[in-house]
Amino acid sequence: MGADRGPQGPFVFTAAAEMQKGLRLAARNALALSRQCEAFNLAHPVGSTVRCWKGLRGDGPGYVGQVREPGAYVLSGHTAVVHVTGVSGCIALSHVEEARD
């Protein structure tokens, strides 16, 4: 056992190191989600007509409605969502697309 390596060798991870790693990952994810919302809001401002699915995207015709206030936002730090008229609750942006005629 070398004094500089610790009793378990050089690859021991401490709880603090793992927590820091998790926080860095969460910060990157939060930034990516925030940017996803910004891009959606630029492309589909409030009042824009979109098609969305509450279940699997593309499963059936979906719902057509307008983007409601406040536009897209990050829900509880983990999912980019938007509210659409005629649909209760919020819809993940991954389940929303521009409505085509």
LONUTI-821040 format. One record per atom (N, C-alpha, C): y, x, z; residue in one letter; atom name; chain. Coordinates in Angstrom, 1 decimal. Each point is the difference from the previous one (the first is absolute). Layout:
residues N
+--------+--------+--------+------+------+------+
!     yy !     xx !     zz ! code ! site ! unit !
+--------+--------+--------+------+------+------+
!      Y !      X !      Z !    a !   CA !    A !
...
+--------+--------+--------+------+------+------+
***
This chain:
residues 101
+--------+--------+--------+------+------+------+
!     yy !     xx !     zz ! code ! site ! unit !
+--------+--------+--------+------+------+------+
!   -1.2 !    0.8 !    0.0 !    m !    N !    A !
!    1.2 !   -0.8 !    0.0 !    m !   CA !    A !
!    1.2 !    0.9 !    0.0 !    m !    C !    A !
!    0.8 !   -0.1 !   -1.1 !    g !    N !    A !
!    1.3 !    0.7 !    0.0 !    g !   CA !    A !
!    1.0 !   -0.8 !    0.7 !    g !    C !    A !
!    0.9 !    0.8 !    0.6 !    a !    N !    A !
!    1.1 !   -0.7 !    0.8 !    a !   CA !    A !
!    0.9 !   -0.8 !   -1.0 !    a !    C !    A !
!    0.2 !    0.4 !   -1.2 !    d !    N !    A !
!    0.9 !   -0.6 !   -0.9 !    d !   CA !    A !
!   -0.7 !   -1.2 !   -0.7 !    d !    C !    A !
!   -1.3 !   -0.2 !    0.1 !    r !    N !    A !
!   -0.7 !   -1.0 !   -0.7 !    r !   CA !    A !
!   -0.4 !   -1.2 !    0.9 !    r !    C !    A !
!    0.1 !    0.1 !    1.2 !    g !    N !    A !
!   -0.4 !   -1.0 !    0.9 !    g !   CA !    A !
!   -1.5 !   -0.1 !    0.2 !    g !    C !    A !
!   -0.5 !   -0.9 !    0.9 !    p !    N !    A !
!   -1.4 !    0.0 !    0.3 !    p !   CA !    A !
!   -0.8 !   -0.7 !   -1.2 !    p !    C !    A !
!    0.6 !   -0.8 !   -0.8 !    q !    N !    A !
!   -0.8 !   -0.7 !   -1.1 !    q !   CA !    A !
!    0.2 !    0.6 !   -1.3 !    q !    C !    A !
!    0.7 !    1.1 !   -0.2 !    g !    N !    A !
!    0.2 !    0.6 !   -1.3 !    g !   CA !    A !
!    1.3 !   -0.4 !   -0.6 !    g !    C !    A !
!    0.3 !    0.4 !   -1.2 !    p !    N !    A !
!    1.3 !   -0.2 !   -0.6 !    p !   CA !    A !
!    0.3 !   -1.4 !   -0.5 !    p !    C !    A !
!   -1.0 !   -0.8 !   -0.1 !    f !    N !    A !
!    0.1 !   -1.3 !   -0.6 !    f !   CA !    A !
!    0.1 !   -1.2 !    0.9 !    f !    C !    A !
!    0.4 !    0.3 !    1.2 !    v !    N !    A !
!    0.1 !   -1.1 !    1.0 !    v !   CA !    A !
!    1.3 !   -0.7 !   -0.2 !    v !    C !    A !
!    0.0 !   -1.3 !    0.0 !    f !    N !    A !
!    1.2 !   -0.8 !   -0.2 !    f !   CA !    A !
!    0.3 !   -0.7 !    1.3 !    f !    C !    A !
!    1.2 !    0.1 !    0.4 !    t !    N !    A !
!    0.4 !   -0.6 !    1.3 !    t !   CA !    A !
!    0.4 !   -1.5 !   -0.4 !    t !    C !    A !
!    0.0 !   -0.8 !    1.0 !    a !    N !    A !
!    0.5 !   -1.4 !   -0.2 !    a !   CA !    A !
!    1.4 !    0.0 !   -0.4 !    a !    C !    A !
!    0.8 !    0.9 !    0.5 !    a !    N !    A !
!    1.5 !    0.1 !   -0.4 !    a !   CA !    A !
!    0.1 !    0.3 !   -1.4 !    a !    C !    A !
!   -0.8 !    1.0 !   -0.5 !    a !    N !    A !
!    0.1 !    0.4 !   -1.4 !    a !   CA !    A !
!   -0.4 !   -1.2 !   -0.9 !    a !    C !    A !
!   -1.1 !   -0.7 !    0.4 !    e !    N !    A !
!   -0.4 !   -1.1 !   -0.8 !    e !   CA !    A !
!    1.0 !   -1.1 !    0.0 !    e !    C !    A !
!    0.7 !   -0.3 !    1.1 !    m !    N !    A !
!    1.0 !   -1.0 !    0.1 !    m !   CA !    A !
!    1.2 !    0.4 !   -0.9 !    m !    C !    A !
!    0.4 !    1.3 !   -0.1 !    q !    N !    A !
!    1.0 !    0.4 !   -0.8 !    q !   CA !    A !
!   -0.3 !   -0.2 !   -1.5 !    q !    C !    A !
!   -1.3 !    0.3 !   -0.3 !    k !    N !    A !
!   -0.5 !   -0.2 !   -1.4 !    k !   CA !    A !
!    0.1 !   -1.4 !   -0.4 !    k !    C !    A !
!   -0.4 !   -0.9 !    0.9 !    g !    N !    A !
!    0.1 !   -1.4 !   -0.2 !    g !   CA !    A !
!    1.4 !   -0.5 !   -0.2 !    g !    C !    A !
!    0.9 !    0.5 !    0.8 !    l !    N !    A !
!    1.4 !   -0.4 !   -0.1 !    l !   CA !    A !
!    0.6 !    0.4 !   -1.3 !    l !    C !    A !
!   -0.3 !    1.2 !   -0.5 !    r !    N !    A !
!    0.5 !    0.5 !   -1.3 !    r !   CA !    A !
!   -0.6 !   -0.9 !   -1.1 !    r !    C !    A !
!   -1.2 !   -0.3 !    0.1 !    l !    N !    A !
!   -0.6 !   -0.9 !   -1.0 !    l !   CA !    A !
!    0.7 !   -1.4 !    0.0 !    l !    C !    A !
!    0.2 !   -0.5 !    1.2 !    a !    N !    A !
!    0.6 !   -1.3 !    0.1 !    a !   CA !    A !
!    1.4 !    0.0 !   -0.6 !    a !    C !    A !
!    0.8 !    1.1 !    0.3 !    a !    N !    A !
!    1.3 !    0.2 !   -0.6 !    a !   CA !    A !
!    0.0 !    0.0 !   -1.5 !    a !    C !    A !
!   -0.9 !    0.7 !   -0.6 !    r !    N !    A !
!   -0.2 !    0.1 !   -1.4 !    r !   CA !    A !
!   -0.3 !   -1.4 !   -0.6 !    r !    C !    A !
!   -0.9 !   -0.7 !    0.6 !    n !    N !    A !
!   -0.4 !   -1.3 !   -0.4 !    n !   CA !    A !
!    1.2 !   -1.0 !    0.1 !    n !    C !    A !
!    0.7 !    0.1 !    1.1 !    a !    N !    A !
!    1.2 !   -0.9 !    0.2 !    a !   CA !    A !
!    1.0 !    0.3 !   -1.1 !    a !    C !    A !
!    0.3 !    1.2 !   -0.3 !    l !    N !    A !
!    0.9 !    0.4 !   -1.1 !    l !   CA !    A !
!   -0.5 !   -0.6 !   -1.3 !    l !    C !    A !
!   -1.2 !    0.2 !   -0.3 !    a !    N !    A !
!   -0.6 !   -0.5 !   -1.3 !    a !   CA !    A !
!    0.1 !   -1.5 !   -0.1 !    a !    C !    A !
!   -0.3 !   -0.7 !    1.1 !    l !    N !    A !
!    0.2 !   -1.5 !    0.0 !    l !   CA !    A !
!    1.4 !   -0.4 !   -0.2 !    l !    C !    A !
!    0.9 !    0.7 !    0.7 !    s !    N !    A !
!    1.4 !   -0.3 !   -0.1 !    s !   CA !    A !
!    0.5 !    0.2 !   -1.5 !    s !    C !    A !
!   -0.4 !    1.0 !   -0.6 !    r !    N !    A !
!    0.3 !    0.3 !   -1.4 !    r !   CA !    A !
!   -0.6 !   -1.1 !   -0.9 !    r !    C !    A !
!   -1.2 !   -0.4 !    0.3 !    q !    N !    A !
!   -0.6 !   -1.1 !   -0.8 !    q !   CA !    A !
!    0.8 !   -1.3 !    0.1 !    q !    C !    A !
!    0.5 !   -0.3 !    1.2 !    c !    N !    A !
!    0.8 !   -1.2 !    0.2 !    c !   CA !    A !
!    1.3 !    0.1 !   -0.8 !    c !    C !    A !
!    0.7 !    1.2 !    0.1 !    e !    N !    A !
!    1.2 !    0.2 !   -0.7 !    e !   CA !    A !
!   -0.2 !   -0.2 !   -1.5 !    e !    C !    A !
!   -1.1 !    0.6 !   -0.6 !    a !    N !    A !
!   -0.2 !   -0.1 !   -1.4 !    a !   CA !    A !
!   -0.3 !   -1.5 !   -0.4 !    a !    C !    A !
!   -0.7 !   -0.7 !    0.8 !    f !    N !    A !
!   -0.3 !   -1.4 !   -0.2 !    f !   CA !    A !
!    1.3 !   -0.8 !    0.0 !    f !    C !    A !
!    0.8 !    0.2 !    1.0 !    n !    N !    A !
!    1.3 !   -0.7 !    0.1 !    n !   CA !    A !
!    0.9 !    0.2 !   -1.1 !    n !    C !    A !
!    0.0 !    1.2 !   -0.6 !    l !    N !    A !
!    0.9 !    0.3 !   -1.1 !    l !   CA !    A !
!   -0.6 !   -0.7 !   -1.3 !    l !    C !    A !
!   -1.3 !    0.0 !   -0.1 !    a !    N !    A !
!   -0.6 !   -0.6 !   -1.2 !    a !   CA !    A !
!    0.0 !   -1.6 !    0.1 !    a !    C !    A !
!   -0.1 !   -0.5 !    1.3 !    h !    N !    A !
!   -0.2 !   -1.4 !    0.2 !    h !   CA !    A !
!    0.9 !   -0.5 !    1.1 !    h !    C !    A !
!    1.3 !   -0.1 !   -0.3 !    p !    N !    A !
!    0.9 !   -0.4 !    1.1 !    p !   CA !    A !
!   -0.3 !   -1.4 !    0.5 !    p !    C !    A !
!    0.6 !   -0.4 !    1.1 !    v !    N !    A !
!   -0.2 !   -1.3 !    0.5 !    v !   CA !    A !
!    0.3 !   -1.0 !   -1.0 !    v !    C !    A !
!   -0.8 !   -1.0 !   -0.2 !    g !    N !    A !
!    0.1 !   -1.1 !   -1.0 !    g !   CA !    A !
!   -0.8 !    0.3 !   -1.3 !    g !    C !    A !
!   -0.5 !    1.2 !   -0.2 !    s !    N !    A !
!   -0.8 !    0.3 !   -1.1 !    s !   CA !    A !
!   -1.3 !   -0.7 !    0.0 !    s !    C !    A !
!   -0.5 !   -0.4 !   -1.1 !    t !    N !    A !
!   -1.3 !   -0.7 !   -0.1 !    t !   CA !    A !
!   -1.1 !    1.0 !   -0.1 !    t !    C !    A !
!   -1.0 !   -0.2 !    0.9 !    v !    N !    A !
!   -1.2 !    0.8 !    0.1 !    v !   CA !    A !
!   -1.3 !   -0.8 !    0.1 !    v !    C !    A !
!   -1.1 !    0.6 !   -0.3 !    r !    N !    A !
!   -1.3 !   -0.6 !    0.1 !    r !   CA !    A !
!   -0.7 !    0.8 !    1.2 !    r !    C !    A !
!   -0.7 !   -0.7 !    0.9 !    c !    N !    A !
!   -0.6 !    0.6 !    1.1 !    c !   CA !    A !
!   -1.3 !   -0.6 !    0.3 !    c !    C !    A !
!   -0.9 !    0.7 !    0.7 !    w !    N !    A !
!   -1.3 !   -0.5 !    0.4 !    w !   CA !    A !
!   -0.2 !    0.2 !    1.5 !    w !    C !    A !
!   -0.4 !   -1.0 !    0.7 !    k !    N !    A !
!   -0.3 !    0.1 !    1.4 !    k !   CA !    A !
!   -1.3 !    0.7 !    0.3 !    k !    C !    A !
!   -0.9 !   -0.1 !   -1.0 !    g !    N !    A !
!   -1.3 !    0.6 !    0.1 !    g !   CA !    A !
!    0.0 !    1.3 !   -0.9 !    g !    C !    A !
!   -1.1 !    0.1 !   -0.7 !    l !    N !    A !
!   -0.1 !    1.1 !   -0.9 !    l !   CA !    A !
!    1.0 !   -0.1 !   -1.2 !    l !    C !    A !
!    0.6 !    1.1 !   -0.3 !    r !    N !    A !
!    1.0 !    0.0 !   -1.1 !    r !   CA !    A !
!   -0.7 !   -0.3 !   -1.3 !    r !    C !    A !
!    0.5 !   -0.9 !   -0.8 !    g !    N !    A !
!   -0.6 !   -0.4 !   -1.2 !    g !   CA !    A !
!   -1.1 !   -1.0 !    0.1 !    g !    C !    A !
!   -0.3 !   -0.4 !    1.2 !    d !    N !    A !
!   -1.1 !   -1.0 !    0.2 !    d !   CA !    A !
!    0.7 !   -1.4 !   -0.2 !    d !    C !    A !
!   -0.2 !   -0.6 !   -1.1 !    g !    N !    A !
!    0.6 !   -1.3 !   -0.3 !    g !   CA !    A !
!    1.5 !    0.2 !   -0.5 !    g !    C !    A !
!    0.7 !   -1.1 !   -0.2 !    p !    N !    A !
!    1.3 !    0.1 !   -0.6 !    p !   CA !    A !
!    1.1 !    0.5 !    1.0 !    p !    C !    A !
!   -0.3 !    0.0 !    1.2 !    g !    N !    A !
!    1.0 !    0.4 !    1.0 !    g !   CA !    A !
!    1.1 !   -1.0 !    0.2 !    g !    C !    A !
!    1.0 !    0.3 !    0.7 !    y !    N !    A !
!    1.1 !   -0.9 !    0.3 !    y !   CA !    A !
!    1.3 !    0.6 !   -0.6 !    y !    C !    A !
!    0.8 !   -0.8 !   -0.6 !    v !    N !    A !
!    1.3 !    0.4 !   -0.6 !    v !   CA !    A !
!    1.1 !   -0.5 !    0.9 !    v !    C !    A !
!    0.9 !    0.9 !    0.4 !    g !    N !    A !
!    1.1 !   -0.4 !    0.8 !    g !   CA !    A !
!    1.1 !    1.1 !    0.0 !    g !    C !    A !
!    1.0 !   -0.2 !    0.7 !    q !    N !    A !
!    1.1 !    0.9 !    0.1 !    q !   CA !    A !
!    0.0 !    0.9 !    1.2 !    q !    C !    A !
!    0.4 !    1.2 !   -0.2 !    v !    N !    A !
!    0.1 !    0.9 !    1.2 !    v !   CA !    A !
!    1.1 !   -0.5 !    0.9 !    v !    C !    A !
!   -0.4 !   -0.1 !    1.3 !    r !    N !    A !
!    0.9 !   -0.5 !    1.0 !    r !   CA !    A !
!    0.7 !    1.1 !    0.8 !    r !    C !    A !
!    1.1 !   -0.4 !    0.7 !    e !    N !    A !
!    0.6 !    1.0 !    0.9 !    e !   CA !    A !
!   -1.0 !    0.4 !    1.1 !    e !    C !    A !
!    0.0 !    1.2 !    0.4 !    p !    N !    A !
!    0.9 !    1.1 !   -0.2 !    p !   CA !    A !
!   -0.5 !    0.9 !   -1.2 !    p !    C !    A !
!   -0.9 !   -0.4 !   -0.8 !    g !    N !    A !
!   -0.6 !    0.8 !   -1.0 !    g !   CA !    A !
!   -1.2 !    0.8 !    0.6 !    g !    C !    A !
!   -0.4 !    1.0 !   -0.6 !    a !    N !    A !
!   -1.2 !    0.8 !    0.5 !    a !   CA !    A !
!    0.4 !    0.8 !    1.2 !    a !    C !    A !
!   -0.9 !    0.1 !    0.9 !    y !    N !    A !
!    0.2 !    0.8 !    1.2 !    y !   CA !    A !
!   -1.4 !    0.5 !    0.6 !    y !    C !    A !
!    0.0 !    0.9 !    0.9 !    v !    N !    A !
!   -1.2 !    0.6 !    0.6 !    v !   CA !    A !
!   -0.3 !   -0.9 !    1.2 !    v !    C !    A !
!   -1.2 !   -0.6 !    0.0 !    l !    N !    A !
!   -0.5 !   -0.8 !    1.1 !    l !   CA !    A !
!   -0.7 !    0.9 !    1.0 !    l !    C !    A !
!    0.5 !    0.0 !    1.2 !    s !    N !    A !
!   -0.6 !    0.7 !    1.2 !    s !   CA !    A !
!   -0.4 !    1.4 !   -0.3 !    s !    C !    A !
!    0.7 !    0.7 !   -0.9 !    g !    N !    A !
!   -0.2 !    1.4 !   -0.3 !    g !   CA !    A !
!   -1.3 !    0.3 !   -0.9 !    g !    C !    A !
!   -0.6 !   -1.1 !   -0.5 !    h !    N !    A !
!   -1.3 !    0.4 !   -0.7 !    h !   CA !    A !
!   -0.1 !   -0.7 !   -1.4 !    h !    C !    A !
!    0.8 !   -1.0 !   -0.4 !    t !    N !    A !
!   -0.2 !   -0.7 !   -1.2 !    t !   CA !    A !
!    1.3 !   -0.4 !   -0.6 !    t !    C !    A !
!    0.2 !    0.3 !   -1.3 !    a !    N !    A !
!    1.2 !   -0.5 !   -0.7 !    a !   CA !    A !
!   -0.2 !   -1.4 !   -0.5 !    a !    C !    A !
!    0.9 !   -0.9 !    0.4 !    v !    N !    A !
!   -0.2 !   -1.4 !   -0.2 !    v !   CA !    A !
!    1.2 !   -0.7 !   -0.5 !    v !    C !    A !
!   -0.1 !   -1.2 !   -0.5 !    v !    N !    A !
!    1.1 !   -0.8 !   -0.5 !    v !   CA !    A !
!   -0.3 !   -1.5 !    0.3 !    v !    C !    A !
!    1.0 !   -0.8 !    0.1 !    h !    N !    A !
!   -0.2 !   -1.5 !    0.2 !    h !   CA !    A !
!    0.3 !   -0.6 !   -1.4 !    h !    C !    A !
!   -0.8 !   -1.0 !   -0.4 !    v !    N !    A !
!    0.2 !   -0.6 !   -1.2 !    v !   CA !    A !
!    0.1 !   -1.6 !    0.2 !    v !    C !    A !
!    0.9 !   -0.6 !   -0.7 !    t !    N !    A !
!    0.1 !   -1.5 !    0.2 !    t !   CA !    A !
!   -1.3 !   -0.7 !   -0.3 !    t !    C !    A !
!   -0.3 !   -1.0 !    0.8 !    g !    N !    A !
!   -1.3 !   -0.7 !   -0.3 !    g !   CA !    A !
!   -1.2 !    0.6 !    0.6 !    g !    C !    A !
!    0.1 !    1.1 !    0.6 !    v !    N !    A !
!   -1.1 !    0.7 !    0.6 !    v !   CA !    A !
!    0.3 !    0.2 !    1.5 !    v !    C !    A !
!   -0.9 !   -0.4 !    0.9 !    s !    N !    A !
!    0.3 !    0.2 !    1.4 !    s !   CA !    A !
!   -0.3 !    1.5 !    0.4 !    s !    C !    A !
!    0.7 !    0.5 !    0.9 !    g !    N !    A !
!   -0.2 !    1.4 !    0.4 !    g !   CA !    A !
!    0.5 !    1.0 !   -1.0 !    g !    C !    A !
!   -0.4 !    1.3 !    0.2 !    c !    N !    A !
!    0.4 !    1.0 !   -0.9 !    c !   CA !    A !
!   -1.1 !    0.5 !   -0.9 !    c !    C !    A !
!    0.3 !    0.6 !   -1.1 !    i !    N !    A !
!   -1.0 !    0.5 !   -1.0 !    i !   CA !    A !
!    0.2 !    1.5 !   -0.1 !    i !    C !    A !
!   -1.2 !    0.7 !    0.0 !    a !    N !    A !
!    0.1 !    1.5 !   -0.2 !    a !   CA !    A !
!    0.5 !    0.2 !   -1.4 !    a !    C !    A !
!    0.8 !    1.0 !   -0.2 !    l !    N !    A !
!    0.6 !    0.3 !   -1.3 !    l !   CA !    A !
!   -1.1 !    0.3 !   -1.0 !    l !    C !    A !
!   -1.2 !    0.5 !    0.5 !    s !    N !    A !
!   -1.1 !    0.3 !   -0.9 !    s !   CA !    A !
!   -0.6 !   -1.3 !   -0.7 !    s !    C !    A !
!    0.5 !   -1.1 !    0.5 !    h !    N !    A !
!   -0.5 !   -1.3 !   -0.5 !    h !   CA !    A !
!    1.1 !   -0.8 !   -0.7 !    h !    C !    A !
!    1.0 !    0.7 !   -0.4 !    v !    N !    A !
!    1.2 !   -0.6 !   -0.6 !    v !   CA !    A !
!    0.3 !    0.7 !   -1.4 !    v !    C !    A !
!    0.3 !   -0.8 !   -1.0 !    e !    N !    A !
!    0.4 !    0.6 !   -1.3 !    e !   CA !    A !
!    1.1 !   -0.9 !   -0.6 !    e !    C !    A !
!    0.7 !    0.5 !   -1.0 !    e !    N !    A !
!    1.0 !   -0.8 !   -0.6 !    e !   CA !    A !
!   -0.7 !   -1.1 !   -0.8 !    e !    C !    A !
!    0.6 !   -1.2 !    0.1 !    a !    N !    A !
!   -0.6 !   -1.2 !   -0.6 !    a !   CA !    A !
!    0.3 !    0.1 !   -1.5 !    a !    C !    A !
!   -1.0 !   -0.1 !   -0.8 !    r !    N !    A !
!    0.1 !    0.0 !   -1.5 !    r !   CA !    A !
!   -0.1 !   -1.4 !   -0.5 !    r !    C !    A !
!    0.7 !   -0.3 !   -1.0 !    d !    N !    A !
!   -0.1 !   -1.4 !   -0.6 !    d !   CA !    A !
!   -1.3 !   -0.3 !   -0.6 !    d !    C !    A !
+--------+--------+--------+------+------+------+
***
